[in-house]
Amino acid sequence: MRALIWSGESCARWTRRVLEVAHPLCLTVAAKPIIEYYLDFCRVCGVSAVRVVSDLPLAEVRAATGSGTRWGVPIDFALCFPTDTLQDLLRKNSGFRGSDTVLVLHGLPFVWYSQGDALEGDEFFAESSAGGTMRCDSGGLACVRPGLDPSVTLESLPARQAARFSLRSMATVAEWFDRNMEVVGAEPERFALPGFRQGTNVWVGHATIIRDAGLVEGPAIVGSRTLLDRRVVVGPRAVIGSSVIVDEATEIVDGIVCDGTYVGANLEVKGRIALRDRLVDPRSGEFVPIDNHLLSGTGGGQGLPLLVRHVWHAAAAAAIYALLLLPRALLLCALWLLGARLGGGTTYICEGGRAVRLRPIESRPGASPWMVRLVGALALGAVGALPQVVAGRLWLVGNTPLADTVANRAAIAGMTAYRPGVFTYATAFARGTDATGARLHELYYATRTDVLTDLRALARGFFRGLRRPW
């Protein structure tokens, strides 16, 4: 038996509008993309090959699944038109089907089954020349036998029941919320959940940090690359996505925190969905914006007054510049002889809307790059930007500077604070994370602008050879 997973624009409208998920197959349930549940289901059904078909771009889905080696089932991908019917789907994929029975999973249903069951012998797949189908509000399953009438439609297939699995709808935000809570509360052996099991019905993903006095009470799931700060309470009945930061003394019960979300300190998320900068009511679909000062948190070191911070940053930048001016000049001379030059540079937006041009050290094509790497490793390439700190245009440690574009200026206009730095919290504390993780670490550490945190970021910037935009 082979499988066609068929989902696209008709299912993406609510996922994109409410949850900002571009492709419905990348929608997560309990910190796991729905496409992975589908592939798990295909594996226990004895499917020998899977093709994912969609009228939307499939790059994100392809990145999540790869070639199928995790499931031991080869996966390939194909595009279709939004108007395609089941007849069109079967005709266009006749080479993939061959003479095998085809399981067509269409729309966006949630398949409720147990991974411990062998589903190949379920009555839904019983031999029948007419095949069969089962449906829910958000999609369904169809079992199509070889030699079936070419004019077959989903509506013309006879309805069938399954003994060992069922379909549950995900046509609305409320239904998606319910599916998350059901999976979290299910027996641990039912689904292959991401991460490691800790305690009773608690799952924690890899590279996740739970700080002192943090409590995760099952049933709960915490995704990968997530930080739960001090005195955070998660659960019961809570789902925390991947690349999430939950600041200190925040409580999440009967709620969901979506991937890539920063939850500020001293907040309560109960019966709600935390998504970026808002709390969503899953029943009504209404959302309440979370003020940026809450997203920035209210605990963990309110940091220094801005004037004091400006003064010490300027003083430290002047001292570092004076100390490294001569070594930098000597290295630049050596680089000049080896073919390196100061690049043309990029214009970045300073605090207050001003602009500054920063010039990187670049090697000519074919020149030995070892000296350039040395300069980068010693952070001497950033020394040229230190006078901008003394002039008050940049901070010594702060946010990643944004290039001077119309889009970035519009983005900065929506920020409560934009403090571009020569060294950044993202590169110092979020090494190895994606762009979302870097953004969240900047939000988190921006609330901890004390001298010790800034010194740690400065030290890491110098001695780890972190990448900077100049």
C-alpha positions in Angstrom: 0.0 0.0 0.0 1.2 3.5 -0.9 0.0 6.9 0.6 -0.8 10.3 -0.9 -0.9 13.1 1.7 -2.9 15.8 0.0 -3.3 19.2 1.7 -3.1 22.8 0.7 -4.6 26.3 0.5 -8.1 25.2 1.4 -6.8 24.1 4.9 -4.3 27.0 5.2 -6.7 29.9 5.6 -7.3 29.7 9.3 -3.8 28.4 10.2 -2.2 31.3 8.4 -4.6 33.9 9.6 -4.6 33.0 13.3 -1.5 30.9 14.0 0.8 32.4 11.3 1.6 28.9 9.9 2.2 29.1 6.1 1.7 25.5 5.3 -1.0 23.5 7.1 1.2 20.4 7.2 3.7 22.3 9.4 1.0 23.1 12.0 2.2 21.7 15.3 0.2 19.6 17.7 1.9 19.0 21.1 5.2 20.5 19.8 5.3 18.2 16.8 4.3 19.0 13.1 1.2 17.3 11.9 3.0 15.9 8.9 5.1 13.8 11.3 1.9 12.4 12.9 0.7 11.5 9.4 4.0 9.7 8.6 3.9 7.8 11.9 0.4 6.7 11.0 1.5 5.6 7.5 4.3 3.6 9.0 2.1 1.6 11.4 -0.4 1.0 8.5 2.4 -0.7 6.5 2.7 1.9 3.9 5.7 1.3 1.6 6.0 4.8 0.1 4.6 8.3 0.6 4.0 11.3 -1.7 3.1 14.7 -0.3 1.0 16.7 -2.8 0.0 20.3 -2.3 -0.9 23.5 -4.2 1.4 25.4 -1.8 5.2 25.6 -1.8 6.6 22.5 -0.1 10.1 23.6 1.0 9.1 23.9 4.6 7.5 20.5 4.6 10.5 19.0 2.9 12.8 20.4 5.5 10.7 18.9 8.3 10.5 15.4 6.8 13.6 14.9 4.7 13.6 11.8 2.6 11.8 9.7 5.1 14.7 7.8 6.6 13.4 8.5 10.1 10.3 6.4 9.3 11.9 3.9 7.0 9.5 5.0 4.3 10.7 6.9 1.1 9.0 10.3 0.7 8.7 12.4 -2.4 6.8 15.6 -3.2 4.6 16.9 -6.0 2.5 20.0 -6.8 -1.1 20.1 -7.8 -3.7 22.8 -8.7 -6.2 24.1 -6.1 -9.0 22.9 -8.3 -7.8 19.3 -8.6 -10.2 16.6 -7.6 -9.5 13.0 -6.4 -9.8 11.9 -10.1 -7.1 14.5 -11.0 -4.9 13.4 -8.1 -5.0 9.7 -9.0 -4.5 10.4 -12.7 -1.5 12.7 -12.2 0.1 10.3 -9.7 -0.7 7.1 -11.6 3.0 6.3 -12.0 3.5 6.6 -8.2 0.4 4.4 -7.6 1.3 1.6 -9.9 -0.9 -1.4 -9.2 -1.0 -0.8 -5.4 -3.8 0.2 -3.1 -3.5 3.9 -2.3 -4.3 5.5 1.1 -5.3 9.1 0.4 -5.1 11.4 3.5 -6.7 14.7 2.5 -7.3 18.0 4.2 -6.2 18.4 7.8 -7.7 15.8 10.0 -6.1 14.5 13.2 -5.7 10.7 13.2 -6.3 9.2 16.6 -4.6 5.9 16.9 -2.0 4.1 19.0 1.5 3.5 17.6 1.6 0.1 19.3 -1.2 -1.2 17.1 -0.5 -2.9 13.8 -3.2 -1.2 11.6 -2.6 -3.1 8.4 -5.3 -5.6 9.3 -7.9 -3.0 10.4 -11.3 -3.5 8.8 -11.0 -0.1 7.1 -8.4 -1.7 4.8 -10.4 -4.9 4.2 -10.5 -6.1 0.6 -13.2 -4.4 -1.3 -13.4 -3.5 -5.0 -15.1 -0.2 -4.1 -12.6 1.0 -1.5 -13.9 3.2 1.2 -13.6 6.5 3.0 -14.0 8.1 6.4 -14.3 11.8 7.0 -14.4 14.6 9.5 -15.0 18.4 9.2 -11.4 19.1 8.3 -10.6 16.3 5.9 -10.5 12.5 5.7 -9.0 9.2 4.6 -9.8 7.3 1.5 -8.7 3.8 0.6 -8.5 3.5 -3.2 -8.2 0.0 -4.7 -6.4 -0.6 -8.1 -8.8 -0.9 -11.0 -11.3 1.5 -9.4 -13.6 3.4 -11.7 -11.6 6.4 -13.0 -14.6 8.7 -12.4 -14.4 8.0 -8.6 -14.9 11.0 -6.3 -14.6 11.3 -2.5 -18.3 11.5 -2.3 -18.9 8.3 -4.3 -16.7 6.1 -2.2 -18.7 4.2 0.4 -18.3 5.2 4.1 -16.3 2.8 6.2 -15.5 2.6 9.9 -12.2 1.7 11.5 -11.9 -0.4 14.6 -8.5 0.8 15.8 -8.3 4.5 14.7 -10.6 7.5 14.2 -10.5 11.0 12.8 -10.8 14.2 14.8 -11.4 17.5 13.2 -9.0 20.5 13.2 -11.1 23.0 11.2 -10.9 25.8 13.8 -8.6 27.2 16.4 -10.8 25.7 19.1 -10.5 22.2 17.6 -6.8 22.5 17.2 -6.5 23.6 20.9 -8.6 20.6 21.9 -6.4 18.2 19.9 -3.3 19.6 21.7 -4.9 19.1 25.1 -6.0 15.5 24.2 -2.6 14.5 23.0 -1.0 15.9 26.1 -3.4 14.1 28.3 -3.3 10.8 26.4 -1.4 7.8 27.7 2.3 8.3 27.0 2.7 5.2 24.7 -0.1 6.3 22.3 2.0 8.7 20.1 5.7 9.1 19.4 6.2 12.5 21.1 9.3 14.7 20.7 11.9 14.8 23.4 12.5 12.7 26.5 10.0 11.5 29.0 10.7 13.0 32.5 8.5 11.9 35.4 4.8 11.2 34.9 3.5 12.4 31.5 6.1 15.1 31.1 8.1 15.4 27.8 11.0 17.7 27.4 12.8 18.4 24.1 16.5 18.5 23.5 18.7 21.5 24.4 15.9 22.8 26.7 16.9 24.5 29.9 14.7 24.6 33.1 16.2 27.1 35.6 16.2 26.9 39.4 12.8 26.4 41.1 11.1 25.9 37.7 8.3 23.4 37.8 6.8 21.3 35.0 3.8 19.3 36.2 2.3 16.7 33.9 0.6 16.3 31.7 2.8 18.7 29.8 5.1 18.9 26.8 8.0 21.3 26.4 9.7 21.6 22.9 13.3 21.8 21.9 15.7 24.7 22.4 13.4 26.3 25.0 14.3 28.2 28.2 12.1 28.1 31.3 13.4 30.7 33.7 13.3 30.7 37.5 10.1 30.0 39.3 8.2 29.3 36.0 5.3 26.9 36.5 4.2 24.8 33.5 1.2 22.5 33.6 -0.9 20.6 34.2 -2.2 20.4 30.6 0.3 22.7 28.9 2.1 22.7 25.6 5.3 24.8 25.2 6.6 24.9 21.6 10.2 25.0 20.4 12.5 28.0 20.5 10.5 29.5 23.3 11.6 31.6 26.2 9.3 31.8 29.3 10.5 34.5 31.7 10.6 34.1 35.4 7.6 33.7 37.7 5.2 33.0 34.8 2.5 30.4 35.0 1.1 28.4 32.1 -1.8 26.1 32.8 -4.3 24.6 30.3 -2.5 26.7 27.7 -0.3 26.7 24.6 2.8 28.7 23.9 3.5 28.6 20.1 6.9 28.1 18.6 9.2 31.2 18.6 7.3 33.0 21.3 8.7 35.1 24.2 6.5 35.2 27.3 7.4 37.9 29.7 7.8 37.7 33.5 5.0 37.5 36.0 2.3 36.5 33.5 -0.5 34.0 33.6 -1.4 32.0 30.5 -4.5 30.0 31.4 -6.9 28.6 28.8 -5.2 30.7 26.1 -2.7 30.5 23.3 0.4 32.7 23.6 1.5 33.6 20.0 4.2 36.2 19.4 2.9 39.4 21.0 -0.7 38.4 21.8 -2.9 36.0 23.8 -5.6 34.2 21.7 -8.8 32.9 23.1 -9.2 29.6 21.3 -13.0 29.6 21.6 -13.8 33.0 20.2 -10.7 33.5 18.2 -10.3 37.0 19.7 -6.9 38.1 20.8 -5.5 40.5 23.4 -2.3 42.3 22.5 0.4 41.9 25.2 2.1 45.2 25.7 5.7 45.3 24.8 6.7 46.3 28.3 5.2 43.0 29.4 6.9 41.1 26.7 10.2 42.6 27.9 9.5 41.2 31.3 9.4 42.8 34.7 11.9 40.7 36.6 15.4 39.4 36.6 17.4 42.6 36.9 15.7 45.7 35.6 19.1 46.9 34.6 20.8 50.2 34.8 19.3 53.6 34.1 19.9 54.4 30.5 22.1 57.5 31.2 24.4 55.4 33.5 24.5 52.6 30.9 25.4 55.1 28.2 28.2 56.5 30.2 29.8 53.1 31.2 29.4 51.8 27.6 31.1 54.9 26.2 33.9 54.7 28.8 34.4 51.0 28.2 34.4 51.5 24.4 36.9 54.3 24.6 39.2 52.2 26.8 39.0 49.1 24.5 39.6 51.3 21.4 42.7 52.9 22.9 44.0 49.5 24.1 43.5 47.8 20.7 44.1 50.7 18.3 47.8 49.9 17.8 47.4 46.1 17.4 44.5 46.7 15.0 46.6 49.1 12.9 49.4 46.6 12.7 47.1 43.8 11.7 45.4 46.0 9.1 48.8 46.7 7.6 49.6 43.0 7.5 46.3 42.3 6.0 46.9 45.0 3.4 50.0 43.2 2.3 48.2 39.9 2.1 45.5 41.4 -0.1 42.8 42.3 2.4 41.0 45.6 2.3 38.3 47.5 4.2 35.1 46.7 2.5 32.6 49.1 1.2 30.4 48.5 4.2 26.7 48.6 5.0 24.6 51.4 6.4 22.8 50.4 9.6 20.1 52.2 11.6 21.2 53.7 14.9 19.0 54.4 17.9 16.7 57.3 17.2 16.6 56.7 13.5 20.0 58.0 12.5 22.3 55.9 10.3 25.9 54.8 10.4 28.1 53.1 7.9 30.3 50.2 9.1 33.0 48.7 7.0 34.1 45.1 7.4 37.6 43.7 6.7 37.5 41.7 3.5 40.1 39.5 1.7 40.5 39.6 -2.0 39.6 36.5 -4.0 42.4 33.9 -3.8 44.1 35.7 -0.8 45.0 33.7 2.3 42.1 34.1 4.7 43.9 33.0 7.8 44.7 36.5 9.0 41.1 37.6 8.4 40.0 34.7 10.6 42.4 35.7 13.2 41.1 39.3 13.3 37.5 37.9 13.5 38.5 35.5 16.3 40.0 38.3 18.3 37.0 40.6 17.5 39.4 43.2 16.1 37.1 43.6 13.2 34.6 45.3 15.5 37.1 47.7 17.0 36.4 50.1 14.1 32.8 50.5 15.3 33.7 51.4 18.9 34.0 55.2 18.2 30.3 55.0 17.3 29.6 53.9 20.9 31.5 56.9 22.2 29.5 59.1 19.9 26.3 57.7 21.2 25.2 56.1 17.9 25.7 52.5 19.1 25.8 50.6 22.3 28.7 48.5 23.3 26.4 45.5 23.9 22.8 45.5 22.5 20.5 44.3 19.7 21.7 43.1 16.3 22.0 46.3 14.1 19.5 46.3 11.3 20.4 47.4 7.8 19.0 50.8 6.7 16.0 49.6 4.6 12.4 50.8 4.5 11.2 47.4 5.8 13.6 47.5 8.8 12.6 51.1 9.6 9.0 50.1 9.7 9.9 47.2 12.0 11.8 49.4 14.3 8.8 51.8 14.5 6.9 49.0 16.2 9.5 48.2 18.7 9.5 49.6 22.3 13.3 49.7 22.3 15.9 49.3 19.6 19.4 49.5 20.9 21.9 48.3 18.3 25.2 47.2 19.7 28.8 46.4 18.5 28.4 43.1 20.4 25.0 41.5 20.6 23.1 39.3 23.1 22.1 37.1 20.2 25.6 36.2 19.2 26.8 36.0 22.8 24.1 33.8 24.2 22.2 32.2 21.3 25.1 30.6 19.5 23.9 27.8 17.3 20.2 28.8 17.3 18.1 29.9 14.3 17.0 33.4 13.6 13.9 33.0 15.8 16.0 31.8 18.8 18.4 34.7 18.3 15.5 37.2 18.4 14.1 35.7 21.5 17.4 35.7 23.3 17.8 39.4 22.5 14.4 40.1 24.0 15.3 38.0 27.1 18.7 39.5 27.8 17.5 43.1 27.0 15.6 43.0 30.3 18.9 42.1 32.1 21.0 45.0 31.2 23.2 44.9 34.3 26.9 45.3 34.2 27.6 41.6 34.7 25.4 40.5 31.8 26.9 43.1 29.5 30.4 42.1 30.5 29.6 38.4 29.9 28.3 39.3 26.4 31.4 41.5 25.7 33.8 38.7 26.8 32.1 36.1 24.7 32.2 38.5 21.7 35.9 38.8 22.0 37.0 35.3 22.8 34.6 33.2 20.9 35.1 34.8 17.5 31.4 35.4 17.0 30.1 36.7 13.7 29.1 40.3 13.4 27.6 42.3 10.6 30.8 44.4 10.1 
